Amino acid sequence: MRPEHVENLRSPLTGAVLHLDSDDELSGRLLSEDGREQYLVSGGIPRFFDLAKTESDQARTIDSFSFKWSKIPAYAHGESTKRNREAWYLERFGFFDEAGLARSLRGARRLLEAGTGTGVDTDLLTRNSSGTLYGVDASGAIDHAFERFRHEPRVCLLQGDIGALPFEEDFFDVISCDQVLHHTPDPRAVFAHLVRHLRVGGRLLLYVYRRKGALREFADDHLRSMFTQGPEEACVDVSERLARLGRNLSRLKTTVEVEDDFPELGLNRGIYDVQRLIYDHVLKCFWNDDYDFETNAMVNFDWYRPVHAFRYTVEEIRTWCQEERMSIQHENVSPAGISIIAQREATQ
């Protein structure tokens, strides 16, 4: 732990100031001034989260991501996945290119990546800003991220719960919570918690799953009821089978015309690629030709294994923002999810 990072850490329980009891940046304890609270620092990472003391459904959700990242630790770091992931991030949030992101982050001194994984967006955010990036993740993937960014002085990585952040309120200029909030036990409460840690005028970049049409929602609920609770190996197996189905549908390279709107199914008339039509409206069977087979399978696993995977309507997310006095600056809605940039307003 670098001293300049330690001085900004607080107890996630009481808000008490913490200090490191060691000169070793890789190990030690973070202690409150009265000595009643202590948090282990191991492998260079402050540990504010104890999986053994976590509610079982949340623990199983976190375990599913630890497993996923152990299978594809190079995701968003290898050339093809990094290129695709970063382009998708820039597109959804309306930056279009890195110059647009850099303009948006200009002047941001403190950034939070809420749900870091293996450092999926860490490099993109760090190289396009001049501030300090704090990354928080509850899973063991944070150790993979640390190995990648341990020599980057503007990156501080912590193992913790994004619903119990070890920082003062009104601390961050920018929070990026991309594809993570819907995996928490109470996304609405965690949303409010993140907002409280933004300064007035600060911005939240958020992506959550969108509630889909009736056929896709039925298939999702049916399969998830089988594979969130069963053996891990069974979910890997179905994820691989769905990847092969998605691959073979993609190989058709053909389209179909839907002549009529079907609001009952959340389907609008238009020309659809066959694989995307099935993927978006009937059954998640992910396939991307730029990814290897295991990565494709793990994207499916990411959907069917976590116990917590909530979906929302655009209206619900807009209501959250209104209730927390967040003004939406940008909104992007796709069949899969909802991306927004919202700015914290001053309270009256």
N, C-alpha and C positions, 0 to 999 in steps of 0.2 A: 504494500500500500504506500503510495506516495503521500508525503505529509500534506500537500495541498489538497489532496482528495479526502484525507481523514478529517480535516477540519470542517468539512461540509456535511459529515454524516451525523445522524441523530438516531436515537432509539426509535424503532417503529412502534413501540408500545407507549412510551411516555414523552417522547420528544427530547429526552435528555441529551446533552452534549456528550460525545464519546471521544476517548483518546486511546491511542495504541500503546500497549505496555511493552513494546519490543522495538528495537532498531532494525530488525529483520523485516524487509518488505514482504516476505513470502509467508511468514507465520507469526502468530501471537494472538492477543485477545484485544478486542475493543471493549473498553470499560466505561461505565458511567462514572461521574465524579463521586457519587456516594458508594460505588463499588457493588451495588445491588444488581446491576445488569452487566452481562458480559456476552460477547459474541465472538466466536472463533474466527480467526483468519488462518486459512490453510491453502497451500498452493497459490498464494498471492491473492486469494479471493475472500472477502468478508462473507461469512455465512449467517444470514439473517433468517434462514428458513430451515426447518427441521421436518423432513418428510414423515418421520416416524410419529410426529405429533399432529399430523394433518388428517382431516376428515377423509373417510375412505374413498368416496367418489372423486374428490379432488386429487387424492394420492394416486388413484388409478389413472386419472387424466394425465397427471405429470409423468407417471411411469411410461405411458404410451409415447410421450414425446421424447423421453430419455432413450427409449428403444429405437424410435424412428431416427433420431440424430446419430445414434450409434451405428445404424445401418448405412446412413448416407451422410457422413461427417463433412464431405466435400461439397454438399449442396450449397449453392450460391457462392462458392469459392472456386470451383472448377469453371473453365472457360464458358461452356454452353449454359450451365444453370445460372451462373453469375450474370451473363449477358441478358438472358430471358428475365430473370428476377428483377434486375435493375430497370430494364426497359418497362416492365409491367408497373413497377412502383412509380416511375416518372410519369407514365401515361395516366394512371388512375387518379393521381393527385394533381394532375393538370400542369406539371412542370415541363413535360415533353422532352426536355434534354437536361443535361447536368448544369448548363448555364442558368436555366430557369430555376433549378433547385438552389444553386448557389446564391442567386439573387434573393430568393425567399428566406434563406438562412443567414443572410448578411446581418451582422450585429448581434446574432444570438450567442450569448456567452455560455449558457448552460442548456444542454439538450439531454433528453431522456429517451432511450430506446426501451420501451416497456414490453418485455418479452423478446429477449435477444436471441434465443436459440444458440446456434453456433457462431453468431455474429453475422446473421443473414443480411442485415442492412447497415451494419456498423461501418464498413469501409465506405459505402456510398455517402452516408451522412457525414462522416469525419472528413473525407477529402473535399467536401463541398461546403465546409463551415470552418470557422476559426476558433470556435468555442470548445469547451470540454463536453465530451459525450459520456454520460453514465448509462451503462447497460445493466438491466435487471432481468434475471430469469430464475424460475424456481427449479428447473430441471438440471440434470448433470451436464447438459449441453454447454453450460456456462464455462466449464473447464476447457472444452474445445475452443471456445471463443477466446479465453484468456491466452492460450498458447499462441493464437494467431496475432493478438494485439498487445501482448505483454510489454513490448518495447515501444508502444505508441504512447507518449506522455499525455496526450489529450483524451485518452480512453480509460475509464474506470469501470470495471466489471464487478458485479455483486450477485450473489445468490440470494434471492429474496422473493417476496410476494408482491406483485404490483398493486395489490389491494391493501398493502401495509408498508408503504415506502419509508426508507430510513433517511428522510430529508425533511427540512422545514417546509411548511406550506408556502405558496407564492414563490417557489424557488426557481422553476424552470421557465425558459423562454419558449421552448418548443418541446413537445412530447410526441413521439411517433409510436403508436400502438397499432401495429399492422398485423391483422389475422391472429390476434391473441385474446382480445377482450371476451369474445364469445366462448372461450374455453375456461373461463373463471366460474366459480360457483354462483356468483351473483353479479352479472355484468352491469346491471344498472347501478349498484352500489359502488363497484370498482370505477365506473365512469365518473361518478361524483367525486371519488377519492382522487382520481387523476386531475380533474379540473381544479381541485383545491390546491394542488401542487404547481399549478401554472400561475405565473404573475398576471396581473391585469394587462391585457393586450397580448398575452402569450397565446400560442396556437397549438391545437391538438390535431394531429394527423391520424385518422382512425379508419380502420377497415373492419367491418363485421359481415358475417354471413347474412345473405338475404333469404327471406322466406320464399319458397319457390311454388310452382304450380302443384295441383293436387296429386298427380301421378308421381312426380319426383319426391314430394314430401312423404307419400305413402311408402315408396321404395326405401327412402332414407330411414324412416322410422322402423320399418320392418327389419331391414338388415342390421341397423344399429342395435336393435333390441336383442339380436342374436350374438353380435360380435363385440359389444362393449364389455360384456360380463364373462364371456366364454374364454377358452384358452387362447393365449396370444398367437399360437401357431395356426389356429383356425382362421383368425383374422388375416394373418399373413397370406394364407392359402387363398382366401376369397379375394384379397387385394391383388394377388398375382393373376388370378383368373380374370378379374375385371380389367386388369391392364392388357391382357391378351385380347379380350373382347374389344377394348378401345382401340388397340393397335390394328385389329383386323377391320374394324369399321372405318378407321382412318385410311386404310389402304384402298378402300373403295374409291376414294377421291371423287365423290359424286354428290350432287345436291338434289333436294326435293322441294317442290313448291307446296306451301300450305296456302290454299286459296282463301280461307276464311279465318276470321278471328275466333279464338276459343277462350274467352275470358274465364270460363269455368275451369280451364286447365292452365291459365296463365300463359297462353300461347297466342302470339299475334301472327297474322298472315305475313308471308314473305318467303324468300328463298333461303333455305338452310342447308349447310353441310350436314350430311346424314349423321356423322359421329357427334357433332355439336348439338343437333336436334335431340338425339337420345340422351347425351350427357347433360344438357341443361334442363330437359323437360321430363325425362323418364327415369334415368338411372345413371348415377355417377360411375363412369368407367373411363377414368382419366388416361390419356395418352398424349405425349409430346415427342415427336420424332427427334428432337434435339437432345433428349435425355436417354440415359441407358435404362434397361429394363427395371432394375431394382429401384431407381429413383421414381419411375412411373408407378411402380407398385406401392412405394411408400407414400406417395401423394394420395393414393386411394386409402391406404392404412390410416393416414392422418385424418380421414373423414369418418371411417367406420369404427375406429377403436376408442377415441377419447369419450369418456362418459359425458363430459360437458361439451356440447357443441350447439349452442343456441342460435336460432335464426330470427331475423327481424324484418319488419317492413320499413320502408323509407319514412313513413309517418311516425313510427315509434322513435326512430333516431332523431328526427326533427323535434319531437316532443321532449326528449331528453335534453337536447341543446337549449330549448326554450326554458325549461325548468331550471337549468343550471346557469342561465344567463350567458350562453355561448351563441355567438352569431355565426352562422354558416357562411363561409367565404367561398367554398367550392364544394360541389357535390357531383359524384359520378356513380351511376347505378348500372350494374350489369346483371345478367341472370344469376351470377354466382354471389355477388356481394355488393355492399354499399361502402363507398369511400367518401370521406368528407374531410375538409379542413375547417375547423371552427375556432373562433377567437373569443377569449374570455373578456367579457365586458365588465366595467366597473359596477360595483353594487351601489345602490342608492341609499 
